[in-house]
Amino acid sequence: MKWRDALTMDRVPVLTLVVFLLISWASTEYYLGHAVVASPSPFTPVWGAYDHADAVRLVLWALLGLALALIVPLPGRVASWPSLLGTVGRQVQSLSGLWLVVTFGTMAALVLAKGPYLLHAPQYLMFTAPSAFVSAASVAQPMAVLAAGFLSVRHPNLGRIALGLWLVLLFACATRVFAGVLVLYMVGKFLAGGRVAWPTWLLTTVVTVVLLPIPLHCRALTDHGLIPYARAMVHLVENPSFFTDSLLTTTSSFGFSVPLLVFTSREQSITASDMLISVNPGPGSLVGWDEIMPTMRVHDFIPYSALGEWASFGGFALMLFLLVWGVVVRACLRSVGSNPHPTMAFFLAAVLGMSMLTVVMVTQYNTRAVSRIVSMMIVLTLFERVVRPWTESFLRSRSLRPVPWAGPAAPRGVRDVHAA
């Protein structure tokens, strides 16, 4: 089997986490070898807990779990990349109205969730909406940015407007998704049939690395929101050492995952009961999460990592967690990717966006946060399976046919009318 055949769409999130862990490990070593700690901060205990031998042991356990998740055989066949991209491109371009609603509707939901705190807030992570609404708006963000990329192929001006608005909104929220906006947008454009040259991919990567320190810097400010952050950026860019310091800030951001894994793995206070509560996606007030949440954190703004929580029970538990995570993610993507109907593009964008979000979340957020997103992925996948027969019936009633996997892929950017 060629490596290109093994690199199927459902394996992309798992492979991404493998690469992320290796980059995080290398970034940790670089940061600790070059950084000078001037004053203690909430991050200091985590960096101080780093031990090279423990890091090697835990990272190897994690990589073993991910490797097993990659080779577990799953039912069904996966379309080749040319066939998948050709099909997705045709389907995506026929649903421009949906992408318009998804990207701008999610923006509106985020604005409603933040309220006046979008412009100015005395504290970080302040919202006016209920927590369930806030969670839904947050989970939808990666898919909504992908939708902006989808929209850009048929409606380039609307796509550019959406891209600009997403950069402003996520900058005002000081979320790390802000740094990935351009990547998600370009991926969406590529999947929709748009041509993205390799220099554009290179520039996108460079811009992402440059943008990553910005939300981390903004979180440390005393005032929060779009207005204070914009003022801070003016002074930050004027600082001659900004760009040299940004390399250390970037490596500390990527590298923080491994020290957090080591730090959390040593927390003996985490119990099996805590983990049962963490994997339950129900409301926090009902399942007991609200009671244990204060104890599952290093600091108010630094939660334990899901990797570290499972590693506190040993390397085998860490390996098993990542094996289960990888298999579930692969199964969901494989399922929605087998949908031959135009609805596949919507479900694939949603599940792929959420799965890529969990790649970061398992390394720097509680198991609780990861389990809620994975639960949404499972529900969405099952829902797609339930409605698929109705989709087929609807298409047949209008003398339309689904897009077959077989045969050569259509040229990039060509719309398929699906006429019988």
N, C-alpha and C positions, 0 to 999 in steps of 0.2 A: 504493500500500500504506500502510495506517495504521501509525503507530508502534507501536501495541499488537500488531499482527500481526507486526512485525519483532522485537519483544521476546519471542522464544521462550525456552522453558526452557533449551535447550542454549547460549544466548548469555549466560545470567546470570553464570557465572563470569568470562567474558571482559570483560563490562561492569563487573563488580565490580572487576577489576584496573585497568581504565581509571580508575574513580573513585578507587581506592586510590592510584594513582600521582599523580593531581592533588591529592588531599588531602595526600599525603606531601610533595609539592613545596611546597604552600602552608604546611604545618606547618614545613618546614625554614626558610623565609624568616622566619616568625614567631619561631621559637625562636632563630635566630641574631641576630635584632634585639632580643631581650629577655633572653636568658640571660646570666648572669655566671658565668664559669668560675672557681671558687675554688681548685681544685687539679686537677692532671692526673689522668686516669683512662684505662683502656683505650680509651674512646670518643673521647678527645681527638684522636688522629691522624686519625680518620675525619672528624670535624667540621672539623678544620683543613684537610683536603684539598678541601673543598667549593669549587667555582668556579661562579659563576652561568652563564657562557657554556657550560661543559661540561655542566652540568645541563640547560640548555635543549636542547642538541644531542642528548643521550642520551635524554632523556624523549620528545622528538619522534620519534626513531627507534623507541622502544618503542611509542608510541601508533600509529605507522604500522603496525607489525607486528600489533598488536591490531585495528586497523581492518580490515586485510586478512583477518584470521582471522574477523571478524564477517560479512564479505560473501562469503566462499568458499561456493559452492553445494554442498550435501551431498545425497546421495540420500535418498529417503523423505520423508514428510510429517510435520509436527509437529502434535500436537493443540493446539487452542485452550486457553487458560488455564481457562475454565469446564469444558470437557470433561476436561482433565487433572486439575484439582483435584477434580472430582466422582468420577472414576475412582480416583484415589489415595486419597481419603477413604474410599471404600467398601472398597477392598482393605486399607488400613491397619487399619481397625477390625476386620476379620475375622482379623487376625493378632496379637492382643494377647499371646498366649503367646510368640510369637517375639520381640516387642519386650521382653518381660520378661526373656527369656534374654539378649538382646543387651546391654541396658543394664546389668543386674546382673552378667552374665558378664564384660563388659569391665571393670567395677569390680573384680571379683575378680582378673582378670588383672593389672590395674595394681597392686593391693595385693601380689600375689605378686612382681611385677617389682621393686617397691621394697623389700619386706621391712621390716626394722627401720628402714631409712633413710627410710621414710615419716614417722616420728615425729621422728627426729633423725639428722642426717648432718653430718660435719665438712666435706664439700665438696658443691658443687652437682652435680646429675646423677649421683648414685651409685645403682647398682642391684645386686641380687643375682642376677638372672636372666640368661641368655645374651642377647647383643645382638639376635639374631633375634626372640626372645620380646618383648624390650623394644620393638623397632621395630613389631611387630604390634600390641601393646597401645596404642602411641602413635597409630598410623595409625587404629585403630578408634575412638578417642575421639570425634571429631566425629559419626560415625554413631551411636554409643551415646547421645550426648546428644540427637540427633534422635529416637532410639528412645524416650527418656524422654518427649519431647513427644508422640510418637505414643500412648504408653501412657496419657497423662493424659486423653485424651478419653473413653475407656471406663472407666478406673480412675483418677480424679483424685487420690485419696490416695496410691496407689503412684507416680503421676507426681510428686507434690510431694516424696515421700520420695527418689525418684531424683534430682530436681533438687538437693535439699539435700546429698545425699551427693556428687554430682558437684562442687558448689561447694567442699566441704571437701577432697576428694581432689586436685582440680586446684590449689587454693590451696596445699596441702602440697607440690605439685610445682613451684610457682612458674613455671608455664607460661602463656603468653599466651592459650592456649585458655580459661583460667579467666575472662577478661574476656568471652569470647564465649558462655559457657554459656547465659545467659539468652536471647540472640538465637537460638541453635540450638534451644533448648527451645521458644520461641514459634513458630519456623518449623515445627518438627515438629508442634506442636499445630494450627497453621493448616492444614498439609497434610492432617492426619488428619480435618479437618472441624470442628475447634473454632473458635469465634468469638473473634477477637482484635480488640478495638476500637482505634481509632487512638490514644487516649490511652495505651493499654497499649504500643503500638509506640513512642510517644514516650518513655515512662518507661523502656522497655527500652534505648533508645539512650542516654539519660542515664546509666543505671546502668552500661552498658558502658564509657562514657567515664570514669566515676569509678573503675571497677575496674581499668582498664588499667594505671595506674601501680603497682599493688600488687605484681604478680609481678616487675616490674623493680626495685622497691625491695628486695624480698626476696632477689633474686639477689646483691645487693651486700653482704649481711650475712656475717658470719664463720661463723655457725652456720646450718644449714639443716634443713628439715623442719617438720612441723606445729606442734610445740611452740615452737621458736624464732620461727617466723613469727607465731604467735598472740601471743606476748609482745611482739614488735616492733610489731604492729598496735595494741596498747593504748597504747603510748607515742606512736605515730605520730598516732593520732586525737586525742590530748591536745595535740598541737602546734598552736597557733593558725594557723600558716602552712601547714598541710598542704593545705588545699583550694586556696589560691592557688598553692602550689608544684605541685600536681597538674596544673594547666593546662600549665605548662612541661614537666612530666614526660610528659604525654600527647602534646604536640606534638613532643617529642624522640623519643618512641617511633614515632609515625606518620612523622615527618620523617626519621628515621635511615636509611630505605631509600634515599633519593636521595643523601645523602653517601656511603653505602656503595657505591652504584652507581658514583659518580665515583671513589672511592678504589680500588675493585677494578679498574676499567677501565684504570687506569694501571699495573697490575702486569704488567710485561713478562716475569716469570718463568713465567707460565701458558703451557703449551705445548699443541699439538694433541694430543699423547699424553696429557696430563693430562685433557683434555676427553673423549677416547675412554674413558678409565678412568671418568670421572665419569658418563657416560651408561650405563655397564654396570651393571645392577642386581644382578649376582652378588655373592657374599660378598667383603667387602673384602680378606680375606687371599688370595683366589684371583685377583682381578682387578687387584690392585696398589694399591687405595685406601689400605690401611693404611700404605703407604710414603709416599704423597704427601700424606696428610691433614694432617700438621703444617705443610706449606708452603702450604696452601690456607685459611689463616686469618689474621685480623688479630691475634687474641688467642685464648687457650684457649677462651673463651666467646663469641668473635665470629668466626664463619666468614665467608668471602667470600660474596657473594650470587650466585645463578645469573645474574641480569641483568648484574652486573659482570663475571663470568667470561667471558660471551660478548661483552660490550662491549669487553673487552681485545683482541679481534680486529677491532674496528671496529663502527661503527653498523649496517652491513648485517648482520653476524653476529647482533647483538642483535635486529634486526628479524626475521630469519629464524627465530631460536629461538622468539620469541613467536608468530610465525605458526604454526609447527609445534605448539607447545604448545596454542594456541587451537583449532586444527583437530582435534587428537586429543581434547581435552576435549569439544568439541562432538559429535564422532562417537560417543564413548562414551555421552554422555547421550542423544543422539538414538536410539541403538540400544536401550538399556534402556528408554527411554520409549515405545518402540513395542510393548513386550510387553503383550498384552491380558490376560494371566493374573494371578492374585493374587500371584504371585512378583515382579511388577514393582515393587511397593512396597519390598521388601527391597533389590533390586539398585539401584533408583533412589536410595534413602537412602544406600547405601554409596558409589556413584559420585559423587553430588552432594556428600556430606560430604567425600570425598577431594579432589574437584576444588576445593572452596572452601578446603581446607587448603593446597593448592598455590598459591593466590592469594597468601597471605602468604609461603609458603616461597620462592617465586621471587625475592622482594625482600630476604630476610634470611638465606637458607640456601644452602648449596652446590647446584650442579647435581645432585650425587650424591643428595642427599636428595629433590629433586624427581623425578628419574628413577625412583627406587625406588617412589614413590607412584604415578606415572603408569603404571609397568609393572604394578602391582597393579590399577589401574583397567582397563587393557587386558585383562589375564588374566581379571578378573571379568566384563568385557563379553563376551569370547569364550565364557567358561563359560556365561553366561546364554543365549547363542545356541545352544550345544550342547544344553542341557537343555530348551530351550523346546519342541521336539517331544514330549519325554517328558511335559512338563507338560500339553500339550494332550491327549495320549493318556490320561493319568491322569484328567483332567477328563471326557473323553468316556466313559471306562469307568464313571464314576459318574453319568452323565447330568447333568453340570454343563456350563456353557458359560462361555467367557471373557467379560470385560466389553468391549463394543464401544466404539469411539471415537465412532461416529456418534450423532446424537440429542442432545437436551438433557441437560445435566448434572443429576444428582439434587440435591435440596436438601442444603446443607451439614449434616453430622452425621447423615445418614440411612444406615443400613447396608443393603448389598445382599446378599441371601442367595444370589444366583447360581442360583436354582432354574430348571430347564429348563421 
